[in-house]
Amino acid sequence: MNKVKISLLELGAIREGEETSHALKNIVDNALFVESLGYHRVWLAEHHNMATVSTAATAVLIGHVADKTKTIRVGSGGIMMPNHTPLAIAEQFGTLNILYPDRIDLGLGRAPGTDQQTAAALRRNNLSSQYDFPQDIRSLQQFFSAENSGAKVRAFPGEGQHVPIWILGSSTDSAYLAADYGLPYAFASHFAPTELFNALAIYKQRFKPSDSLSKPYIMVAANVIVADTDEEALFLKTTLDQMALGFITGNRGKLQPPVKQLPEVFHHPDVQQALSRLSTFTFAGSKKTIQNKLGEFISKTGADELITTNYIFDKAAKKRSFELLAEAMGFREMDETVSC
């Protein structure tokens, strides 16, 4: 597994007892720590109208994290394209790329990253913009290209900047698009597992080499919780279980501490079924357990890169998980000098 890159997806979840300012500080703290461990990139996800998530101003935070770190790539997982114009994105990420050369990624999604009413507020009622996703990507590529210098509308800065564009997806539609455009593909299997293998098969079979990429490049996402024992990891996972229940019921609150016993509602058959689907690619256990589970997952997907979340409440346990995962993946030997 040491040939597979490992990265971190951040939503800046706000913990119970803390405020947004704490979550933003934690994002930087986590980025610095995984950078020291050899993680390849940290991506931030765009979500809106969620009081418990702190990454709505995604491009602003990407600049902040890139400024505090030195080597790790920083990007969007993703920018929700319907909420922005291609010109604005080219200007923002062109600026970021000038400030932090060869460290900025631009992952793009077609979903709004929010509810329909908020999407309407973001887009000024242009709710059909999500259907413009393929053309918007072409427009964005054009604004980044040096060949756009003769156009009447140009991106300053942005024009001539090499900012890697990724297609993000949770269905087969995105796989066709990434393959046809010859772009790297990241699948949100950490919360939308159903179409993962179908989407990857389509992407690999239909991939067309481009100026951006000569062969398919696949990133898969998973929730990964590693602790010194299986029992501890499963205990820490109850924070994620509680968050998933909020996702299912629409009653989303701040990130909760782990519990020894989950509430009775978790045993309801409908809840169990929904949680089981959501947690298809959630892996919790000791380093040895995670090595086996992730080894099988990576083998089945043929992924080039694994991007992870863990939603662990305790900060020290969260960093310990990052550390143990690096060791489980085989690209970092045990180093007692790295402290949680």
C-alpha positions, 0 to 999 in steps of 0.5 A, spaced: 500 500 500 505 504 500 505 506 493 498 509 494 498 516 496 494 518 502 490 525 503 485 528 508 478 531 507 476 537 511 469 539 513 471 543 519 466 540 523 465 544 529 465 540 536 460 540 542 463 546 546 467 550 541 465 555 536 467 556 529 474 560 530 476 553 534 474 549 528 478 553 523 484 553 528 483 545 528 483 545 520 490 548 520 493 544 526 490 538 522 494 540 516 500 541 519 500 535 523 499 530 517 504 534 513 509 532 518 507 525 517 507 525 509 500 526 507 500 528 500 494 533 500 489 536 504 482 538 501 476 542 504 469 541 502 464 547 500 458 546 504 453 552 506 447 553 511 450 548 516 451 551 522 456 545 524 461 546 518 466 551 517 468 551 510 463 555 506 468 560 504 472 554 501 477 558 497 479 563 502 480 557 507 485 554 502 489 560 502 489 560 509 491 553 510 496 553 504 500 559 507 500 556 514 503 549 511 509 548 506 509 542 502 502 539 502 498 540 496 491 544 498 485 544 494 478 543 494 474 537 495 470 540 492 468 547 489 461 546 487 461 549 480 453 551 480 454 556 486 460 560 482 462 562 475 467 559 471 471 566 471 470 567 478 473 560 480 479 562 475 481 568 478 481 565 485 485 559 484 489 563 479 491 567 485 492 562 489 496 558 484 501 564 484 501 565 491 503 558 492 506 555 486 504 548 484 501 546 491 493 548 489 488 543 487 481 545 484 476 539 485 469 541 482 462 538 483 456 539 480 451 539 486 450 545 490 453 542 497 446 545 500 439 545 500 435 548 494 433 554 498 440 556 500 442 554 493 437 559 490 440 564 494 447 563 492 445 562 485 440 568 485 434 563 483 438 560 477 437 553 479 438 550 472 446 552 473 448 545 475 446 542 468 451 547 465 457 543 469 460 540 462 460 547 459 462 550 465 468 546 466 470 547 458 469 555 460 474 554 466 479 551 462 479 556 457 480 561 462 486 558 465 489 557 458 494 561 455 490 561 448 485 565 451 489 571 451 486 574 444 479 573 448 475 579 450 473 576 457 480 574 460 481 571 467 487 576 471 490 572 474 488 565 472 490 566 465 496 561 463 496 558 470 497 550 471 491 549 476 490 541 476 482 540 475 479 534 478 472 531 477 468 529 483 462 525 483 458 520 487 454 517 481 456 514 474 454 521 471 461 524 473 465 518 471 463 519 464 465 526 464 471 525 467 473 520 462 471 524 456 475 530 459 481 526 461 481 529 468 483 525 474 477 523 478 475 523 485 469 519 488 465 520 494 465 513 497 465 515 504 458 518 504 455 515 497 458 508 496 453 505 492 455 507 485 463 506 486 465 500 482 460 502 477 463 509 476 470 507 476 469 501 471 466 507 466 472 511 468 477 506 466 474 504 460 472 510 457 478 514 459 481 519 453 488 521 454 488 529 455 493 535 455 492 534 463 493 527 464 495 521 460 492 515 463 486 514 469 488 517 476 483 515 481 482 517 488 477 514 493 474 517 499 473 513 506 472 514 513 478 511 517 478 511 524 485 508 527 487 506 534 491 502 538 486 497 539 480 495 535 475 496 541 478 503 542 477 505 535 470 502 535 468 507 541 471 513 537 467 511 531 460 512 535 462 520 534 461 518 526 455 514 528 452 520 531 453 525 526 451 520 521 444 519 524 443 527 524 445 526 517 439 521 516 434 525 520 436 532 518 437 534 525 444 536 525 448 538 531 455 539 533 460 533 533 459 529 539 463 526 544 464 518 543 459 514 547 459 507 550 452 505 548 448 509 542 441 511 543 435 506 542 434 509 536 440 506 532 437 499 533 431 501 529 431 497 522 430 503 518 436 507 521 440 501 521 439 500 514 441 507 512 447 507 517 449 500 514 449 503 507 452 510 509 458 506 513 460 501 507 466 504 506 468 506 514 473 502 516 475 502 524 480 498 528 487 497 530 493 498 525 493 491 523 486 491 522 486 497 518 492 494 514 487 488 512 481 492 510 484 498 506 489 493 503 482 489 500 479 496 499 485 499 495 485 492 491 478 492 489 478 499 487 485 500 483 485 507 487 492 511 486 490 515 492 486 514 498 483 521 501 480 520 508 476 523 514 475 520 521 471 525 525 474 523 531 472 528 537 478 528 541 484 532 538 489 527 541 486 521 538 484 524 532 492 525 531 494 518 533 489 516 528 492 520 522 499 517 525 497 510 525 494 510 518 500 513 516 504 507 519 498 502 516 499 505 509 507 503 510 510 510 508 512 512 515 515 508 520 514 509 527 517 515 530 517 517 537 519 524 536 512 526 533 507 527 538 500 528 538 
